[in-house]
Amino acid sequence: METGLVRWCSGRAALNATRFTAMPPLTIHVPSVAAPGAATEASRPSDLSFSTTVERGLVHRAAVCEVFLTDSARLDQGRFALAAQLPRTHAYFSDHLSAVQTYDPLLLLEVCRQASILVAHRYLGVGADQKFVFGTGEFAVTDRPALRIGARPAQVVLVVDVIAEKRRGDELVGVTYEMEVWNGDFKVFTETMAIQWMPGSAWSRIRRRGRDALGVEGLDHPLIASGLDPALVGRAHAQNVVLGDAVHVPGGIEASVRIDRDHPALFDHELDHVPGMLIFEALRQTAIVAAHEGLGYSPARLVLDRAQVRFTRFGEFEIATRARAQVIEPRAGGGAEVRLAITQDGVPIAEAEASIGVACLQAAPSEVAA
């Protein structure tokens, strides 16, 4: 798949190409759609509803409170608009120490994940029995001040373009999306992601083959390590700390990853692998610790602005998981570029580069803060 993009699987690591050797070759077709760009009023319809959430099955959530999409519409062939309401407070996404409270970029990432699945089910004819694999993507915060939490929940609009299709013969088995998230007149977040889907039987064969190769069937799960002080990762509550026993290593820091399968947000429903959102949180917290230890920044002021991640294999619950980070260089104006990896038995399951910024006191635009 494409390089230089975030690879994530809503918890499912991207499948190695060798796992598809028994399948017919895939072809890519780029449909003829309007080029993505700055959304206009016509491409962000004003009649989308924010009154109730969509059915939770359309976004693969178990808890209704974890569903953030409220409506959708087809704008053109391969172009869609979706509405979402962002919660002003959330036990996981709102748990940050920053003096300036803004919506969490990982909340926006989750909104985009939900949008990718809803579009596939509602408009692309993908059956409810299909298993999704999130392959490639890239996200960035484009207007942090416009993400400041105001007096009402933010009602955002997503513009979603299908920019490529993946087919096996005549069958559509995946797409690549470009997404923009708008809060009023402000574009606040962008993401590119590729997803594909497969029958449950194919998913089971792939998972069984991978687990057999690792010899993990029947092994006990490692004990959950004690977590770091929440303040060291910019958190207030210990439940949301996913790192333990951080130590200095040549060029950076390393820590164990705490996999708490009772976490209500990171494990909204039962999974057979380490979920992507947990990996993203581990990457963020490791980057914060590295920027704090290496450059002296307060963790309470550090925010995730951008990430590029490559998932290389599924994360298994039976294998101890480690995270490491190295500050590549300081950012002009504050923050750092950080190189990261999540490993099991010394083998990367995810590698990343992230950009960590420093939050400062900035007034929110009046259209957003009202």
ZIDA-V789412 format. One record per residue. N is the residue number from 1. PSI is psi in degrees with one decimal (999 if undefined). BURIAL is # if it has 16 or more other ideal C-beta (glycine too) atoms within 10 Angstrom, else .. Layout:
n:N psi:PSI burial:BURIAL
n:N psi:PSI burial:BURIAL
This chain:
n:1 psi:172.4 burial:.
n:2 psi:144.3 burial:.
n:3 psi:167.9 burial:.
n:4 psi:20.0 burial:.
n:5 psi:157.4 burial:#
n:6 psi:127.1 burial:#
n:7 psi:118.3 burial:#
n:8 psi:162.3 burial:#
n:9 psi:32.2 burial:#
n:10 psi:37.9 burial:#
n:11 psi:-13.3 burial:#
n:12 psi:114.2 burial:#
n:13 psi:148.8 burial:#
n:14 psi:140.1 burial:#
n:15 psi:138.0 burial:#
n:16 psi:142.6 burial:.
n:17 psi:-30.8 burial:.
n:18 psi:-19.2 burial:.
n:19 psi:-7.4 burial:.
n:20 psi:14.6 burial:.
n:21 psi:-26.4 burial:.
n:22 psi:-3.6 burial:.
n:23 psi:155.1 burial:.
n:24 psi:153.6 burial:.
n:25 psi:147.7 burial:.
n:26 psi:147.5 burial:.
n:27 psi:148.0 burial:.
n:28 psi:132.1 burial:.
n:29 psi:126.8 burial:.
n:30 psi:111.2 burial:.
n:31 psi:159.4 burial:.
n:32 psi:101.2 burial:.
n:33 psi:165.4 burial:.
n:34 psi:138.8 burial:.
n:35 psi:134.1 burial:.
n:36 psi:153.0 burial:#
n:37 psi:-156.7 burial:.
n:38 psi:124.3 burial:.
n:39 psi:142.6 burial:#
n:40 psi:172.5 burial:.
n:41 psi:-34.8 burial:.
n:42 psi:-32.3 burial:.
n:43 psi:-5.9 burial:#
n:44 psi:81.9 burial:#
n:45 psi:144.9 burial:.
n:46 psi:-5.1 burial:.
n:47 psi:12.6 burial:.
n:48 psi:143.6 burial:#
n:49 psi:143.7 burial:.
n:50 psi:19.4 burial:#
n:51 psi:-27.1 burial:.
n:52 psi:157.5 burial:.
n:53 psi:160.2 burial:#
n:54 psi:168.2 burial:#
n:55 psi:134.9 burial:.
n:56 psi:-28.6 burial:#
n:57 psi:-25.5 burial:.
n:58 psi:-16.5 burial:#
n:59 psi:10.5 burial:#
n:60 psi:49.9 burial:#
n:61 psi:147.9 burial:#
n:62 psi:-40.3 burial:.
n:63 psi:130.4 burial:.
n:64 psi:-34.6 burial:.
n:65 psi:-12.7 burial:.
n:66 psi:6.9 burial:#
n:67 psi:125.2 burial:#
n:68 psi:-17.3 burial:#
n:69 psi:144.6 burial:#
n:70 psi:-21.3 burial:#
n:71 psi:166.9 burial:#
n:72 psi:160.7 burial:#
n:73 psi:146.8 burial:.
n:74 psi:126.0 burial:.
n:75 psi:-35.8 burial:#
n:76 psi:176.3 burial:.
n:77 psi:113.2 burial:.
n:78 psi:9.3 burial:#
n:79 psi:134.6 burial:#
n:80 psi:155.5 burial:#
n:81 psi:140.4 burial:#
n:82 psi:147.9 burial:#
n:83 psi:145.6 burial:#
n:84 psi:144.9 burial:#
n:85 psi:128.5 burial:#
n:86 psi:128.1 burial:#
n:87 psi:136.8 burial:#
n:88 psi:-25.9 burial:.
n:89 psi:139.4 burial:.
n:90 psi:137.6 burial:#
n:91 psi:-29.2 burial:.
n:92 psi:-55.7 burial:#
n:93 psi:-21.9 burial:#
n:94 psi:-1.3 burial:#
n:95 psi:78.4 burial:#
n:96 psi:150.3 burial:#
n:97 psi:-4.9 burial:#
n:98 psi:135.5 burial:.
n:99 psi:-29.0 burial:.
n:100 psi:106.9 burial:#
n:101 psi:116.8 burial:#
n:102 psi:160.7 burial:#
n:103 psi:138.0 burial:#
n:104 psi:130.0 burial:#
n:105 psi:-28.1 burial:#
n:106 psi:-22.4 burial:#
n:107 psi:-43.8 burial:#
n:108 psi:-35.5 burial:#
n:109 psi:-42.2 burial:#
n:110 psi:-39.3 burial:#
n:111 psi:-42.4 burial:#
n:112 psi:-38.5 burial:#
n:113 psi:-45.6 burial:#
n:114 psi:-39.2 burial:#
n:115 psi:-39.9 burial:#
n:116 psi:-37.3 burial:#
n:117 psi:-43.4 burial:#
n:118 psi:-45.2 burial:#
n:119 psi:-41.5 burial:#
n:120 psi:-45.5 burial:#
n:121 psi:-46.9 burial:#
n:122 psi:-31.3 burial:#
n:123 psi:-21.7 burial:.
n:124 psi:3.3 burial:.
n:125 psi:23.0 burial:.
n:126 psi:126.8 burial:#
n:127 psi:156.3 burial:.
n:128 psi:-16.7 burial:.
n:129 psi:-1.5 burial:.
n:130 psi:145.7 burial:#
n:131 psi:133.5 burial:#
n:132 psi:141.2 burial:#
n:133 psi:121.9 burial:#
n:134 psi:118.2 burial:#
n:135 psi:-71.5 burial:#
n:136 psi:158.5 burial:#
n:137 psi:172.7 burial:#
n:138 psi:134.6 burial:#
n:139 psi:155.4 burial:#
n:140 psi:140.8 burial:#
n:141 psi:126.0 burial:#
n:142 psi:-16.0 burial:#
n:143 psi:85.8 burial:.
n:144 psi:-42.9 burial:#
n:145 psi:-33.1 burial:#
n:146 psi:-2.5 burial:#
n:147 psi:6.2 burial:#
n:148 psi:136.8 burial:#
n:149 psi:124.9 burial:#
n:150 psi:-155.8 burial:#
n:151 psi:-13.8 burial:.
n:152 psi:157.0 burial:.
n:153 psi:137.3 burial:#
n:154 psi:135.8 burial:#
n:155 psi:102.5 burial:.
n:156 psi:156.6 burial:#
n:157 psi:132.4 burial:#
n:158 psi:133.1 burial:#
n:159 psi:120.2 burial:#
n:160 psi:121.8 burial:#
n:161 psi:132.4 burial:#
n:162 psi:112.2 burial:#
n:163 psi:-10.4 burial:#
n:164 psi:151.8 burial:#
n:165 psi:145.6 burial:#
n:166 psi:125.8 burial:#
n:167 psi:148.0 burial:.
n:168 psi:99.1 burial:#
n:169 psi:-125.5 burial:.
n:170 psi:-2.7 burial:.
n:171 psi:128.2 burial:.
n:172 psi:121.1 burial:#
n:173 psi:1.6 burial:#
n:174 psi:162.5 burial:#
n:175 psi:161.8 burial:#
n:176 psi:130.7 burial:#
n:177 psi:147.7 burial:#
n:178 psi:130.7 burial:#
n:179 psi:142.7 burial:#
n:180 psi:138.9 burial:#
n:181 psi:125.9 burial:#
n:182 psi:131.0 burial:#
n:183 psi:100.4 burial:#
n:184 psi:-126.8 burial:#
n:185 psi:9.8 burial:.
n:186 psi:123.6 burial:#
n:187 psi:117.0 burial:#
n:188 psi:-16.4 burial:#
n:189 psi:142.1 burial:#
n:190 psi:151.0 burial:#
n:191 psi:141.7 burial:#
n:192 psi:130.6 burial:#
n:193 psi:147.1 burial:#
n:194 psi:134.4 burial:#
n:195 psi:158.0 burial:#
n:196 psi:168.5 burial:#
n:197 psi:160.8 burial:#
n:198 psi:159.2 burial:#
n:199 psi:155.4 burial:.
n:200 psi:-32.9 burial:.
n:201 psi:-39.1 burial:.
n:202 psi:-41.1 burial:#
n:203 psi:-46.1 burial:#
n:204 psi:-40.2 burial:.
n:205 psi:-43.3 burial:.
n:206 psi:-44.2 burial:#
n:207 psi:-42.5 burial:#
n:208 psi:-41.9 burial:.
n:209 psi:-42.3 burial:.
n:210 psi:-41.6 burial:#
n:211 psi:-37.8 burial:#
n:212 psi:-39.2 burial:.
n:213 psi:-31.5 burial:.
n:214 psi:-15.3 burial:#
n:215 psi:37.4 burial:.
n:216 psi:-11.7 burial:.
n:217 psi:128.7 burial:.
n:218 psi:-7.5 burial:.
n:219 psi:151.8 burial:.
n:220 psi:153.7 burial:.
n:221 psi:140.0 burial:.
n:222 psi:149.3 burial:.
n:223 psi:147.9 burial:.
n:224 psi:121.3 burial:.
n:225 psi:156.6 burial:#
n:226 psi:140.6 burial:.
n:227 psi:158.6 burial:#
n:228 psi:163.5 burial:#
n:229 psi:125.1 burial:.
n:230 psi:-34.9 burial:#
n:231 psi:-26.0 burial:.
n:232 psi:-19.1 burial:#
n:233 psi:17.2 burial:#
n:234 psi:20.3 burial:#
n:235 psi:158.9 burial:#
n:236 psi:-29.0 burial:.
n:237 psi:134.2 burial:.
n:238 psi:-29.9 burial:.
n:239 psi:-28.9 burial:#
n:240 psi:8.3 burial:#
n:241 psi:122.6 burial:#
n:242 psi:6.9 burial:#
n:243 psi:147.9 burial:#
n:244 psi:164.6 burial:.
n:245 psi:56.0 burial:.
n:246 psi:136.9 burial:#
n:247 psi:155.8 burial:.
n:248 psi:135.4 burial:.
n:249 psi:163.9 burial:.
n:250 psi:119.5 burial:.
n:251 psi:-2.5 burial:.
n:252 psi:-146.4 burial:#
n:253 psi:160.1 burial:#
n:254 psi:146.1 burial:#
n:255 psi:156.3 burial:#
n:256 psi:152.7 burial:#
n:257 psi:124.3 burial:#
n:258 psi:120.7 burial:#
n:259 psi:94.2 burial:#
n:260 psi:101.1 burial:.
n:261 psi:-2.0 burial:.
n:262 psi:0.4 burial:.
n:263 psi:122.7 burial:#
n:264 psi:-23.6 burial:.
n:265 psi:-45.7 burial:#
n:266 psi:-25.8 burial:#
n:267 psi:68.5 burial:#
n:268 psi:-30.3 burial:#
n:269 psi:168.9 burial:.
n:270 psi:137.0 burial:.
n:271 psi:157.7 burial:#
n:272 psi:18.8 burial:.
n:273 psi:165.5 burial:#
n:274 psi:122.7 burial:#
n:275 psi:152.1 burial:#
n:276 psi:-38.2 burial:#
n:277 psi:-36.0 burial:#
n:278 psi:-40.0 burial:#
n:279 psi:-42.4 burial:#
n:280 psi:-40.9 burial:#
n:281 psi:-40.1 burial:#
n:282 psi:-39.8 burial:#
n:283 psi:-45.1 burial:#
n:284 psi:-48.7 burial:#
n:285 psi:-37.5 burial:#
n:286 psi:-40.0 burial:#
n:287 psi:-38.6 burial:#
n:288 psi:-45.1 burial:#
n:289 psi:-42.3 burial:#
n:290 psi:-42.1 burial:#
n:291 psi:-34.3 burial:#
n:292 psi:-48.6 burial:#
n:293 psi:-37.9 burial:#
n:294 psi:-30.5 burial:#
n:295 psi:-5.2 burial:#
n:296 psi:11.3 burial:.
n:297 psi:145.8 burial:#
n:298 psi:128.7 burial:.
n:299 psi:-27.6 burial:#
n:300 psi:-17.4 burial:#
n:301 psi:-2.5 burial:#
n:302 psi:134.3 burial:#
n:303 psi:149.8 burial:#
n:304 psi:121.2 burial:#
n:305 psi:-29.7 burial:#
n:306 psi:153.2 burial:#
n:307 psi:143.3 burial:#
n:308 psi:120.3 burial:#
n:309 psi:141.6 burial:#
n:310 psi:111.5 burial:#
n:311 psi:131.2 burial:#
n:312 psi:-21.6 burial:#
n:313 psi:168.4 burial:#
n:314 psi:145.2 burial:#
n:315 psi:128.6 burial:#
n:316 psi:143.1 burial:#
n:317 psi:-25.3 burial:#
n:318 psi:-8.6 burial:.
n:319 psi:131.7 burial:#
n:320 psi:137.9 burial:.
n:321 psi:134.7 burial:#
n:322 psi:152.4 burial:#
n:323 psi:141.0 burial:#
n:324 psi:153.4 burial:#
n:325 psi:146.0 burial:#
n:326 psi:125.9 burial:#
n:327 psi:120.1 burial:#
n:328 psi:-50.3 burial:#
n:329 psi:151.3 burial:.
n:330 psi:151.6 burial:.
n:331 psi:142.0 burial:#
n:332 psi:129.7 burial:.
n:333 psi:-0.9 burial:.
n:334 psi:146.1 burial:#
n:335 psi:-165.1 burial:#
n:336 psi:153.0 burial:#
n:337 psi:130.4 burial:#
n:338 psi:136.3 burial:#
n:339 psi:133.4 burial:#
n:340 psi:159.8 burial:#
n:341 psi:144.8 burial:#
n:342 psi:128.7 burial:#
n:343 psi:156.1 burial:#
n:344 psi:126.7 burial:#
n:345 psi:35.7 burial:.
n:346 psi:-0.7 burial:.
n:347 psi:128.0 burial:.
n:348 psi:134.5 burial:#
n:349 psi:-15.1 burial:#
n:350 psi:138.5 burial:#
n:351 psi:146.4 burial:#
n:352 psi:159.7 burial:#
n:353 psi:134.2 burial:#
n:354 psi:153.8 burial:#
n:355 psi:118.6 burial:#
n:356 psi:125.8 burial:#
n:357 psi:173.4 burial:#
n:358 psi:120.8 burial:#
n:359 psi:140.7 burial:#
n:360 psi:163.4 burial:.
n:361 psi:110.6 burial:.
n:362 psi:135.7 burial:.
n:363 psi:139.6 burial:.
n:364 psi:147.5 burial:#
n:365 psi:143.9 burial:#
n:366 psi:-31.3 burial:.
n:367 psi:-24.6 burial:.
n:368 psi:-39.2 burial:#
n:369 psi:-15.4 burial:.
n:370 psi:999 burial:.
